[in-house]
Amino acid sequence: MPEAASTDASPVRQEDHRGSTSPAPQPLKRTPLYNVHAALGAKIVPFAGFEMPVQYPTGITAEHKAVREKAGLFDVSHMGEFMIRGPQAVDFVNYVTTNDVAALKPGEAQYSTILREDGTIVDDCLVYRAEDRVIMVVNGSNIDKDFAHVSRFLSKFPEATLENISDEIALLALQGPEAARILQKHTDTDLSQIKYYEHRFGKVAGVDAYISRTGYTGEDGFELYFDAGDAEKVWRALTASGEVTPAGLGARDSLRLEMGMALYGNDLDDTTTPLEASLGWLVKMKKGDFVGRDALAKQKEQGLKRKLVGFTTSERSFPRHGYPVFAKGKPSGEVRSGTMSPTLGIPIGTAYVPVESAAEGSPLEIEIRGKRVPAVVQKMPFYKDGSRL
């Protein structure tokens, strides 16, 4: 969900708006940690409307390895946060997302999707339920689009309020098997009491924060939400001991792809539905009405024509975003995400293929520099030894 840089042919791509006219470029924003990244020698590139660190001098592979084996720290303050309050807060978010927000207890979180009426994906998101509010976390490149979209339905819920607090919030992701041990030194909150996809309000390095046991890497870890003005204080506290490796969006992308986690603009976009994207588990049809429900019900009744799958190739040339894909000799779109897995040492990728070619073990072909390379559908996640609680 939460965005990562693409490790395709161009190290970082902006979100792909297929078939749309590009708006005039907007001035790039900076996260509260821009000066810290620059001082560390990070390679900073345009991403999601921000100047973001794609890697540090250590390099993407070393940063990836640090997260798999110890701990890495990501600045993902470009992500967007919407605050929903009022007696109908849960009802409103339940209506504009596909998962069942009403099933959450205060202190729990869930992954979900935001749809249009035709069932296509506006964005994927995280939903946090607290005692007196619900928070939606969306992709940085989609903040304005998402806010405008969900605002359309607010009038149905007069006892709910919606506020875009994205510019006020910093977000750090501390990820890796050592994350809990390291973070515990900086908080009085008992992290062992926070289960996967739960959150608590506490202090980190003396700063008020939402401490969420979530992430986008497949490893144990925490995402920390707090006031943007405290970003440098928290970053420096977490990295002072030298146990934590600063990690950029390049490593974030290779880590999430190894786990088969979707990236909006690659695996998900405004032409895909969650059913096609193998995210049907996020769609709770029995919860009642929600935006896009009728379209998904119709798609389920008629049957899917395509499905997002993972694949590997036996050749060392790895698939990049946009490379043509063939199923049973016929064109089947393009590679959505692709890289050489730093952990597994093999090429991995995702693509939409006809349902009859979506079963594990089905043969595919990927056109790489004019040559069709044999590939095979593989069940995701590609990396299955991560510590996911």
N, C-alpha and C positions, 0 to 999 in steps of 0.2 A: 504494500500500500504506500506507506509514506515514501516520498520520492527518493530516488537515488540517481546519480549520474549514470548515463548509459556507457558501457564499455565497448560500444560498437566502433565502427570505422572512425567516427569522430568521437573523441573521448567523452564529450558531453553534448547531448542534443536538447534543444528546447522541445517542449511537448509538440507532437505532430498533429496539427489540425488538418486532417485530410479534407481536401475539397473546399477549404474556406479561404477567404481573402485575408492575407496577413495585415493586422492593424499596424499603424505607425509605431515604430519602436519607442518604448518608454524608457526613461532613465533607469538604470539599474540601481536596485536597493543594496544595502549592506546589512548584514546581521550585526548585532552588538559586539561580535567577536572578530570582526574583520581585521582590526589592527593586530590582534593576537595571531591570527593566521598569517598575516603578512610578515610579522616578526619571526615566525617559525620557518619562513621560506616556502610556504605553501604555493603550489601552482593554482592560481585563482582564475576562474573562467566564468563566463555568463551562464547561469542556469536558473530557470524558473523565475526570471526577472530579478535575480540577485547576483552579486559577485560572490561565488562560493569556492571553497577549497576542494579541488578534485583529488589532490594528493599532496603529501608532504615530501621532503627530501628522502625519507625512508623508502618511498615507492609503494605502489598499490599492492604488490604481492606481499611485502613485509607487513603492511597494515592489515591485510586480509588474514595473514597467518597469526598476527597478534590477537585478533578477535577470536579466532578459532581456538587458540591455545591459552591465552591469558586475558587481556582486556584492551579494548580500544574505545576511544571517546570521539563521538561525532557531534559536530554543531549542525543541528537541523532546525535552526530557528527560522528558516524560511517557510516552514510549514504554517498552515493557517488554523486558527482556533475560533470557533463560534460559541458564544455563551447563550444558553437558553434557560430562562427562568419562568416561574409562575406555575399555577396549578395544572396547566395543560402542557407543561414542558415535555413530559414523557410522551404524551399523545402526539404532539407536533413532530418530534423527532422520529417517532414510530411511523408516522405517515410519510415522511420524506426519505426514509431509509428502508432497506429490505429486511434486515434482521429484526428480532423481536426485542425492542428496547424495554418493554414492560416486563420482560422476564429477568432483567438485570436487577440485582439488589444494589443499594447504595454501596459504593466501593468496588463495583465490578465494571468491566469494560468489554466491548465486543468490536470485532471487525465487521464492516458492512459496506454496502454500495448505495449510491444515490442515483436514481434513475429518472429519465424522462418518461412521459406518458407512453411512448412507443417501446419502452423496455430497454432502451440503450443506456449505456453508463455515462452519467455526468462526471462521476468521480468515485473512487473508493475512499473509505474514511474509517476512523476510529470513533467510537461513541463511549463516553465515560458518564456513568450515572453517579451523582453525589446526592446527599440528603435533600438539598434545596435547589439543585440545578442539574442540567445535562450539558456536557461539552462535546462538540463535534470537532475532530481534527482532520483537516483536509490537505490536499497537496498544494504546495506553494504556488505553482503555476496556474492553479484553478480557483484561487481564493475569490476573486471578483465574480467569476462565472458561477461558482457554487452559491455564493451569498445571494446573488440576483435570482438564481433558480429557486432556492428553498424559500426565499422571501415571498415568492408568488403565492405560496400556500398558507402564509401566516394568518390571513384573514379568516381561515377556517377555524382558527384556534385563538379566539380573542383573549383568553387568559394565559397566553404565552408571550414572552418577549424574546427577541432575537438580537444579539449584538456581535459585531465582528471585533474581536479583541486581539487580532493577529499581531498588530504592531506593538502591543504591550507585553507580549510573552516571548521569553527565550526558551528554547528546547534543546536539551543535551541528551544524547543516547549513550549510556555506558554499557557496553556489550562484551560478553565473553565469560568463560567459566570462572574467572576470578572476580567478576563484577560485584557480586554480593559481598564478598569478603572486603573488597576495597571500599565500597560505598558505606559499609557499616561503620567504618572508622569516622565517617563525617556526618552521621545522623544518630539521634537517639531512638528513632523509629525502628522497631524490631523487624528487620527485613524478612526474617524467616516466617513471619505471619502474613506476608503478602504473597499470595499464590499467583501463578501465571494468569495474566489478564485481570489482575486486581490492582487497586491503587489506594493510597492513603495520603492524607495531608499531614505533613511534618516539616521538619527543618533539615536542610542539607547545607553544611558549612555555615550554619547560622542564618540561612535564608529560608523563608517560607516557600514551600514547594509541594506540588503534587508529585508523589513518587509512584510511578507506574511500572509494574513488572511486565513490560511489553517490549517489543523490538522488531527489527526488520532484518535479522541476521541468522536466525535459527539457533542462536546461542541464548543462554540465560542472560538477563540484563535488565536495565531499567531506563525508562525515559523520564526525564525530570523537567517539569514545567514550572517556571517561576518568573518573577518580574524581570523584564529585559535589562533594567539598570543594574542587576546583580550578576550579569552573565560572566564578566571577567573574574569576579570573586569566586564563583563556583567552579569555573574552568580551572583556575590556578590551584584551588584546593585539591581538586581531583587529580591533577597531573603533577603536583609538587613532589611526590615521592619517587617519580620516575617509573612506577609500575604500570602506568597507563599510557598507551601509544595513541597520539592524535591520529585520527583516521579520516580520510576524505571521502567524497561521494563516489569515487571510483571503486574503492574497496566495498563500500556499502552496496553497490550494484552487483559486484561479483558474489558477495555473500548472499544477497537475497535471491539471486538467480540459482545458486546451488541448492537453495531450499525451495525452489519453484514458486517463490512469492511474486505476485504480479506487480508490474510497474505501469502506471497510467501514462498513456502516450506511446507505449510499446505493446504490452500484452492486452491492455484495456484501452478503449477509446470510444468515440461517439458513434461507432458503427457496430459495437459488440454488446451483447447482453450477458448478464452474469451466468445464465445457463450455458451459453456457448463458451464462456471463459472458464468453465469448470469450477464456478463459484456458486453452484446451485445450493450448497450448504448454507449460504448466507441469505437465502430467500425463504422466508417463513410464510408460506401461503395461508396457513391456518390462523394467522394472527388477526386477520381482518383486512380492511382496505388499506392500500398504500399506493403511492405514485408508481405506475408501470405494472401493477398487478395484473390487470386484464390482458395486457400484451404478453406477459410471461405465461399466463394460463393458456392463451391461444398457442403460443410457441410450443409449450409442453404437449398440448393436444395434437398439434400437427407433426411434432417430432423435429429434432434438431437436424440441420443440414451440415453443420460444421462444429468442430470442437477444438479448443486450445489444448495442445499436447506438448510434452517435452520430448526432446530427441537428442541422440548422440551420433557422432560420426567416428569412423575408424581412422580417418586420415587426420594428420596434424593441422591442416588448414582449418581454422575455426570459422564458424558461420557468424556473419555480422548482420545487424539489422538491415532489412531491405533486400537481402539476397533471395532470389526466386526459389520457391519450394515446389516439388512435383510429387504427386501421389498417384500411383499406378500409371505413371507416364504423363499425366495431365497436370497443367499448372494448378497450384493450390496456394495462391497468395505468396506471402513472403515471410522470411524469418522475422519474428517480432522482437526477440531478445537473443543474444548469442555471445559467447565468450569462451576462452580457454579456462576451464575450472582450475584455480590455483591449488585447491585442495586435492582434487581427483586427478589432475593432469590430463584431462581429456576434453575435447570440444563438447559444449552443451548449448542447447538453445530451445526456443519455443516457436510454435507456428500453429496456425489454424488449418486443419485438414478436414476432408469429408469424414463423417462419422464412421463410414465403413473402413477408413484407414486410421482410426484413432485408437485401436486396441494396442496394448503393450506388445511390442515385437513386430508391429507392422512396418514394412519397408517404405522409406521415402527417399527422395533425392534432393540435394541442395546444390544449386548452381553457384560455384565459387570460381570467380575469375574465368567464366566461360566454360567451365568443366562441371558436369554433374557428378557429385560425390555421393556415394551411398550413405544413407542414414537410417536409423531405426528408432521407432517410438519407444520412449522409456518412461516408466511411471515416475512422477515427481513425488517427493523431493529427490534430486540427484544425490545429495549428500544426506545420509541417513543416520549419522552418528552424533549429531548435534545434541547439546544438552537443553532440551525444551521441557520445561516443568509444567 
